[in-house]
Amino acid sequence: MKVTKSQGLLTAGATLALATLTLTGCAAGDASGGTEESASTSTLTVWVDSERVDALEGAAASYEEKTGVDVKLVGKDVSTIKDDFIQQAPTGKGPDVVMGAHDWLGELSTNGVVAPLELGDTAGDYLDVAINAATYDGTVYMLPYAVENIAVIRNTALVPEAATSFDDMIAKGTAAGLEQPFVVEQGAEGNPYHLYPFQTAFGAPVFGSDENGYNADDLQIGNAGGEAFATWLGTQGKNGTGAFNTDIDGDIAKDSFLTGKSAFWLTGPWNVGAAVDAGLDIAIDPVPSPTGEVASPFAGVKGFFVSAESENKVAANDFLVNYLGTEDVQLALFEAGNILPALSAAAETASSDPIIAGFATVGADAVPMPAIPAMGAVWQYWGIAEAEIINGADPVATWQKLTSDVAAAIAG
């Protein structure tokens, strides 16, 4: 995927425009039914995760000092911020800017509540996966600030060297005397997010993609690679090696690794703290491939959106691109969340930490989680089918049914 629409850089010109327009956005319509820019307000309201407010205060103060625009940071509950934004934006009572995740884009775009973002030449300053995730139907809608993906956490005291393949990982753990060398969260309804790297190693992405991003009309999950993955998954389940087990949920996987019962744990940066607090010496490794091809996990990208109903789109764009898109601010957000920054320079600085560097290495092969609405039809059936295969169902027949169910749901 790539950015295909031109994006003018808001720099000095944006500052001049702000001064000229007294920092305004949409105003009353003219006689022909159009709109024109006119003075209306000098405040930007920014909704952010409550735990990120402190990290943005410096940027807000700097912007206020330079432009005279007040930046009002409003801490919000991350569990409700998206729905609150979708409900309030059309009424004009929502924020000018909202923090969120890239996989909201399909829903936000469908509801018409976000405006395109003009990154200009600065688009090249971000990690490729971050810009790809921020792009929907060929247009950039989000200023990315963090990239998150899973990788393998290895207990180096149990296994000193990284595995070269999936089979090598199991062999190394077995040689260390472990009955369950490797753990990954599944649960009764499966967890395809955590299994996706193995699926991609068989050449079976969920959707194909083109210059505009993921293509809902190009369902790839049921290709020959998908059936090969399903067959392999069956050999690693209940009636095979037992490497995958639906009785292992997130808490059980964590306990198995923290207590030394398992040497390898496929999880995300959100669990690193627990391993460090347990006093374990750990390393971050790539996901070991079962095929020799790269095992690419999903990447989740976090960022900021401009409301389609903002009366200050020019100011909002300027604040995001030229203030929140700086290395200092991206590193401040990194310190608040310990997630790899999306800005390349900040990511390089953060990667002086070997743990962050490990996730960054794996993330270089990651692919954005599809944000298109059709992805909802995939999630509906995907995990359940994988759980059935792990528990002994016919792999090919189950995968073919998954594919037909997803195709029907998308068509319907």
C-alpha positions in Angstrom: 0.0 0.0 0.0 1.2 3.6 -0.6 -0.1 7.1 -0.3 -1.4 8.2 -3.6 -3.0 11.5 -3.1 -0.9 14.7 -2.9 -0.6 16.3 0.5 0.5 19.9 0.8 2.8 20.6 3.7 1.4 23.0 6.3 4.4 24.8 7.6 5.1 28.6 7.3 2.2 28.9 5.0 -0.1 27.3 7.5 1.1 29.7 10.2 0.4 32.7 7.9 -3.0 31.3 7.0 -3.8 30.9 10.7 -2.9 34.5 11.4 -4.9 35.7 8.4 -8.0 33.7 9.2 -7.7 34.3 13.0 -7.5 30.5 13.2 -10.9 29.5 11.9 -12.6 26.7 10.1 -16.0 26.2 8.6 -18.2 29.2 8.8 -21.7 30.3 7.6 -22.6 29.4 4.0 -22.7 32.0 1.3 -25.5 32.8 -1.0 -24.6 29.9 -3.3 -24.8 27.4 -0.5 -21.0 27.0 -0.2 -18.9 27.9 2.8 -16.1 30.4 3.4 -13.4 30.8 6.1 -14.2 33.4 8.7 -13.3 34.2 12.3 -15.1 32.0 14.8 -13.0 30.6 17.6 -9.4 30.5 18.8 -9.6 27.2 20.8 -8.7 23.6 19.7 -10.3 20.9 21.8 -8.3 17.7 21.8 -9.6 14.5 23.2 -6.9 12.1 24.4 -6.4 9.0 26.4 -6.4 10.2 30.0 -3.0 8.5 30.5 -1.5 10.6 27.6 -2.6 14.1 28.7 0.7 14.9 30.5 2.7 13.9 27.5 1.0 16.5 25.3 1.0 19.5 27.7 4.3 20.8 26.4 3.2 20.7 22.8 -0.1 22.4 23.7 1.7 25.2 25.6 4.2 25.7 22.8 1.4 25.9 20.2 -0.6 28.4 22.4 2.5 30.6 22.8 3.3 30.7 19.1 -0.1 31.0 17.6 -2.4 32.4 20.4 -4.7 29.4 20.0 -5.7 27.8 23.2 -5.4 24.0 23.1 -7.8 22.3 25.5 -6.7 18.8 26.3 -9.5 16.6 27.5 -8.7 13.2 29.1 -11.1 10.5 28.0 -11.7 6.9 28.8 -10.2 4.9 25.9 -13.1 2.4 26.1 -15.7 5.1 25.2 -13.8 7.7 23.3 -14.6 6.4 19.8 -18.3 6.0 20.3 -18.5 9.4 22.1 -16.7 11.0 19.1 -19.0 9.4 16.5 -22.1 10.5 18.4 -21.0 14.0 19.2 -19.0 15.1 16.1 -22.1 15.5 13.8 -23.7 17.8 16.4 -20.8 20.2 16.5 -20.2 19.4 20.2 -17.3 17.0 19.7 -13.6 17.8 19.6 -11.5 19.3 16.9 -9.0 16.5 17.3 -9.4 13.0 18.7 -6.8 10.4 19.6 -7.5 6.8 18.4 -6.5 3.7 16.6 -6.0 3.2 12.9 -8.5 0.3 12.7 -11.3 2.8 13.6 -10.8 4.4 10.2 -13.4 2.3 8.3 -16.1 3.2 10.9 -15.1 6.8 11.2 -15.0 7.2 7.4 -18.3 5.5 6.9 -19.8 7.9 9.5 -18.2 10.9 7.8 -16.7 12.2 11.0 -13.0 12.6 10.0 -11.3 14.9 7.6 -8.3 14.2 5.4 -4.9 15.2 6.9 -2.3 17.1 4.9 1.1 15.6 5.8 3.0 16.8 2.7 6.7 15.9 2.6 6.6 14.9 6.3 4.9 11.6 5.3 8.4 10.3 4.5 9.5 10.9 8.1 7.3 8.1 9.4 7.7 4.3 9.5 6.1 2.8 6.4 3.7 0.7 8.3 2.5 3.8 10.2 1.7 5.7 7.0 0.1 2.7 5.4 -2.1 2.3 8.4 -3.0 6.0 8.5 -4.1 5.8 4.9 -7.7 4.8 3.9 -8.9 4.5 0.3 -5.7 6.3 -0.8 -6.1 9.3 1.5 -4.2 10.0 4.8 -6.6 10.6 7.7 -4.4 10.1 10.8 -1.2 11.6 12.3 0.5 8.4 13.7 2.4 8.4 16.9 2.9 4.8 17.9 3.2 1.3 16.3 2.4 -1.8 18.2 2.8 -5.5 17.2 3.4 -8.8 18.8 6.7 -10.7 18.9 8.2 -13.6 20.8 9.5 -12.9 24.3 12.2 -15.4 25.2 13.4 -16.4 28.7 17.2 -16.3 28.0 18.0 -18.2 31.2 16.1 -21.2 29.8 17.0 -20.8 26.1 20.0 -18.6 25.4 19.6 -18.4 21.6 16.7 -17.3 19.4 14.9 -20.0 17.4 15.5 -20.2 13.7 12.1 -21.7 12.9 8.9 -22.8 14.6 10.2 -26.4 14.9 13.5 -25.2 16.2 11.7 -23.2 18.9 9.8 -26.3 20.1 13.0 -28.3 20.0 15.0 -25.8 22.0 12.3 -25.6 24.6 12.0 -29.4 24.8 15.7 -29.7 25.2 15.5 -27.3 28.1 13.1 -29.8 29.8 9.9 -27.9 29.2 6.6 -29.7 28.6 5.1 -26.6 27.1 8.0 -24.8 25.4 5.8 -22.2 23.8 2.7 -20.4 24.8 0.3 -18.1 23.0 -3.1 -16.8 24.1 -6.0 -18.5 22.5 -9.2 -19.3 24.5 -12.4 -21.1 23.6 -13.1 -18.9 20.6 -9.5 -18.8 19.4 -7.4 -15.7 18.8 -6.6 -15.1 15.2 -4.7 -11.9 16.0 -2.0 -13.9 17.7 -2.0 -16.7 15.0 -1.8 -14.3 12.0 2.0 -14.3 11.7 1.9 -18.1 11.1 -0.9 -17.6 8.5 1.0 -15.0 6.6 4.1 -17.3 6.5 1.9 -19.6 4.4 1.1 -16.8 2.0 -2.5 -16.3 3.1 -3.3 -12.7 4.0 -6.9 -11.9 4.8 -7.3 -9.4 1.8 -5.3 -8.5 -1.1 -4.2 -4.9 -1.5 -3.6 -2.3 -4.2 -2.5 1.3 -4.3 -5.5 2.4 -2.3 -5.0 -0.1 0.5 -6.8 -3.4 1.4 -9.4 -4.5 -1.2 -12.5 -6.0 0.2 -13.3 -7.6 -3.2 -10.0 -9.5 -3.1 -10.6 -12.1 -0.3 -7.4 -14.1 0.0 -7.9 -15.9 3.3 -9.2 -19.0 1.4 -6.4 -19.4 -1.1 -4.2 -22.5 -1.3 -1.9 -20.9 1.4 -4.9 -20.6 3.7 -5.7 -24.3 3.4 -2.0 -25.2 3.9 -2.0 -23.0 7.1 -5.1 -24.7 8.3 -3.6 -28.1 7.7 -0.5 -27.2 9.6 -2.5 -25.7 12.5 -4.3 -29.0 12.8 -1.0 -30.8 13.3 -0.1 -28.4 16.1 -3.3 -28.7 18.0 -5.1 -31.2 20.3 -4.4 -34.2 18.1 -0.9 -33.2 17.2 2.0 -31.5 19.1 -0.3 -29.5 21.4 1.6 -26.3 20.7 -1.7 -24.5 20.4 -4.3 -25.1 23.0 -7.7 -23.3 23.4 -7.6 -24.0 27.2 -4.7 -21.4 27.3 -6.1 -17.9 27.7 -4.1 -14.8 28.3 -3.8 -15.2 32.0 -2.7 -18.9 31.7 -0.1 -18.0 29.0 1.3 -15.3 31.2 1.5 -17.5 34.2 3.2 -20.3 32.3 5.9 -17.9 31.1 6.4 -16.0 34.3 6.8 -19.2 36.3 9.3 -20.7 33.9 7.1 -23.4 32.6 7.5 -22.0 29.1 10.5 -20.4 27.4 8.8 -18.6 24.5 5.7 -16.4 24.7 4.1 -14.8 21.7 2.6 -11.6 23.0 2.9 -7.8 22.8 4.8 -5.0 24.5 1.9 -4.7 27.0 3.2 -7.8 28.8 6.9 -6.9 28.9 6.5 -5.1 32.2 5.2 -8.3 33.9 8.2 -10.3 32.7 10.6 -7.6 33.9 8.8 -7.3 37.3 9.1 -11.1 37.7 12.9 -10.7 37.5 13.3 -12.6 34.2 16.1 -12.0 31.7 14.3 -11.6 28.4 15.0 -11.0 24.7 12.5 -10.1 21.9 12.7 -12.4 18.9 11.0 -12.5 15.5 8.0 -14.8 15.2 9.6 -18.2 14.2 8.2 -19.2 10.8 6.8 -22.7 10.1 7.7 -22.3 6.4 10.9 -20.4 6.0 8.9 -17.4 4.7 8.6 -14.3 6.9 5.9 -14.5 9.6 4.3 -11.1 9.6 2.1 -10.0 12.5 -0.5 -7.3 12.4 0.5 -3.8 13.3 -1.8 -1.6 15.3 -1.1 2.1 14.8 -2.3 4.9 17.2 -2.7 8.5 16.2 -4.8 11.6 16.0 -7.7 12.4 13.7 -9.2 15.8 12.7 -13.0 16.0 13.0 -14.9 16.6 9.8 -17.0 19.1 11.8 -14.1 21.1 13.3 -14.3 24.8 12.7 -10.5 25.0 12.9 -9.3 22.3 10.5 -6.3 24.5 9.4 -5.2 25.0 13.0 -5.9 21.3 13.9 -3.8 20.1 10.9 -1.0 22.5 11.8 -1.0 21.4 15.5 -0.8 17.7 14.5 1.7 17.9 11.7 4.1 20.5 13.1 3.8 19.9 16.8 2.6 16.4 17.6 4.7 15.1 14.7 8.0 16.2 16.3 10.6 13.9 17.8 10.2 15.4 21.2 6.5 14.9 21.4 6.6 11.5 19.9 9.2 10.5 22.5 7.1 12.0 25.3 4.2 9.8 24.1 6.6 6.9 24.0 7.6 7.5 27.6 3.9 7.5 28.6 3.1 4.3 26.9 6.4 2.5 26.1 5.2 1.8 22.6 7.5 2.2 19.5 7.1 5.8 18.1 5.7 6.1 14.6 8.1 8.9 13.6 11.3 7.3 12.3 13.7 9.5 14.2 11.9 9.0 17.4 11.7 5.2 16.8 15.5 5.1 16.3 16.1 6.9 19.5 13.6 4.7 21.4 15.3 1.6 20.0 18.4 2.2 22.1 16.4 0.0 24.5 17.0 -3.6 23.3 13.4 -4.5 24.1 12.0 -1.7 22.0 14.5 -2.5 19.3 13.3 -6.1 19.3 9.7 -5.2 18.7 10.8 -2.6 16.1 12.7 -5.3 14.2 9.6 -7.6 14.1 7.4 -4.5 13.3 9.4 -3.8 10.2 7.8 -6.9 8.7 4.3 -6.2 10.2 1.3 -5.3 8.1 -1.5 -2.9 9.2 -4.6 -4.6 10.6 -7.3 -4.0 7.9 -9.5 -1.1 8.8 -12.0 -1.7 6.1 -15.6 -2.4 7.2 -15.5 -5.9 5.6 -13.0 -6.9 8.3 -15.9 -7.2 10.7 -17.2 -10.2 8.7 -13.8 -11.9 9.1 -13.6 -11.5 12.8 -17.1 -12.9 13.2 -16.0 -16.4 12.0 -12.2 -16.5 12.0 -11.3 -17.3 15.6 -14.0 -19.9 16.0 -12.9 -21.7 12.9 -9.3 -21.8 14.1 -10.3 -23.0 17.6 -12.3 -25.9 16.0 -9.2 -26.8 13.9 -7.0 -26.8 17.0 -9.5 -29.0 18.7 -9.5 -31.6 16.0 -12.0 -30.5 13.3 -11.1 -31.3 9.7 -8.7 -28.4 8.8 -9.5 -28.0 5.1 -13.2 -28.4 5.3 -13.4 -26.0 8.3 -11.2 -23.4 6.5 -13.3 -23.7 3.4 -16.5 -23.1 5.4 -14.8 -20.1 7.1 -14.0 -18.7 3.7 -17.6 -19.2 2.4 -19.1 -17.7 5.6 -16.9 -14.6 5.4 -17.6 -14.1 1.6 -21.3 -14.4 2.2 -21.2 -12.0 5.1 -19.3 -9.4 3.1 -21.7 -9.8 0.1 -24.7 -9.7 2.3 
